[in-house]
Amino acid sequence: MKNRIYLCLAHMSGREQAFIREAFDTNWVVPLGPNVNAFEQELKRYVSGGCEVVALSSGTAAVHLALLCCGVGPGDEVLVQSFTFCASSHPVTYLGARPVFVDSEPDSWNMDPELLEEAIKDRIAKTGKKPKAIIPVALYGMPYQINRIMEIANRYEIPVIEDAAEGLGSRFDGRVLGTFGRFGVLSFNGNKMITTSGGGALICRDKADAEKVMWYATQAREAYPYYQHEAIGYNYRLSNICAGIGRGQMTVLDEHIAHHRRLCSLYRELLASVPGIEVHGNPSSRYDSNYWLVTVTVAPELRIKGQENAYGKAVEGAVGGAAGVVHAASSLRTDCQPNDNVEALRVALDEAGIEARPLWKPMHRQPVYRDSPAYLRPFSLFGTDEASVSEAFFKVGLCLPSGPCVTEDDVRYIVDTIKNSIL
Ligand SMILES: *Cc1c(COP(=O)(O)O)cnc(C)c1O
């Protein structure tokens, strides 16, 4: 029996243990120390452009602190790409503010600049206030049209927080994502391009912002001989142990990105002969995705074995094998879900020992955000009923194994499994 093939498992370079041992040997086991400093310096060198980088305990913490530094508070609104993982928008609500969702454009699957401007104008008209920040997201590593987003954001003087948690090393016009806006979010969770087991970082365009982030991340302490607090802070720094893993991972970052890109080309080559299945790719030469996850669309007319029984059985656990407690589903279906053939293909792959996952369900269709406004572009994909762009792709999309532990033979096996599941 083959080992199970996962979407994106962490892969160690071999140097991680040495950096961790050093932390133990020198007794630096706290959320500061030589590994943290060195990891930040290496990240800073990697992203370049004169940016500062602050290492944090997660990408979610990075979004949270970026919002805080943009002055987001109760009653404010923040424009967030709807097609994303929940960590882009949840921190908006932590601060008592409300996310306002913006749909995607069909090419990049990321924030539609025209809709962004419509949303800004409409929010000003409706609330008399400008949104406090704009969060575009590099979904699966694909860059957003940051040139146009920055032009609009600058015209309205609204700060941009780039969520590049999935896009470490992706570039637009040759420049690394996360370095265009006021802040750039990175994640080093266990399944991202590189890992610190759990961790993240905030790229800051200037030193003053970096110092503020560092201050908030260490409980906002004042300079007194005793604890004196004049603002609410957080315990969000990265531990020196985790930063040791990060230092080891930095030695294989370029290799990882090259591997993801190679797998994507191989999928594209092997799936070229399969009608109805298409690999998503860079819309033009200005985009340079790291292809963190390879994604495909499945045409609705493609018949997959067993699709008449799709959604017939409750799923155990949550997507991504999330740790801890998962609520049991109250129904087998929801009012917005991938098509039956996509679910049947996911199950067929699962039964062959291959983890595949639907695209992230757009936030404007999540019950928890039912009260958030959303600016959507009506769109018909494959000539089916009109939906928003993000919803249309959610219904037909699937993420395929793409990580450093996936081999080229695995890709051949995955593509064969896909071909065999087609009726
Ligand atoms: C993973 C992720 C985050 C959050 O990162 P964590 O380190 O898991 O907290 C934020 N945004 C996006 C788009 C992500 O995929």
The ligand as a MOL file (V3000), in Angstrom:
LIG
                    3D

  0  0  0     0  0            999 V3000
M  V30 BEGIN CTAB
M  V30 COUNTS 15 15 0 0 0
M  V30 BEGIN ATOM
M  V30 1 C -2.7250 30.2520 6.6370 0
M  V30 2 C -3.3400 31.5600 6.3090 0
M  V30 3 C -3.3930 32.6130 7.2340 0
M  V30 4 C -3.0550 32.4640 8.6860 0
M  V30 5 O -1.8880 31.9170 9.0200 0
M  V30 6 P -1.7130 31.0280 10.3620 0
M  V30 7 O -0.2470 31.0040 10.5060 0
M  V30 8 O -2.3250 29.7020 10.0750 0
M  V30 9 O -2.3840 31.7350 11.4780 0
M  V30 10 C -3.8890 33.8350 6.8300 0
M  V30 11 N -4.3470 34.0060 5.5840 0
M  V30 12 C -4.3330 33.0220 4.6740 0
M  V30 13 C -4.8520 33.3130 3.3010 0
M  V30 14 C -3.8540 31.7620 5.0050 0
M  V30 15 O -3.8790 30.7750 4.1030 0
M  V30 END ATOM
M  V30 BEGIN BOND
M  V30 1 1 1 2
M  V30 2 1 2 3
M  V30 3 2 2 14
M  V30 4 1 3 4
M  V30 5 2 3 10
M  V30 6 1 4 5
M  V30 7 1 5 6
M  V30 8 2 6 7
M  V30 9 1 6 8
M  V30 10 1 6 9
M  V30 11 1 10 11
M  V30 12 2 11 12
M  V30 13 1 12 13
M  V30 14 1 12 14
M  V30 15 1 14 15
M  V30 END BOND
M  V30 END CTAB
M  END
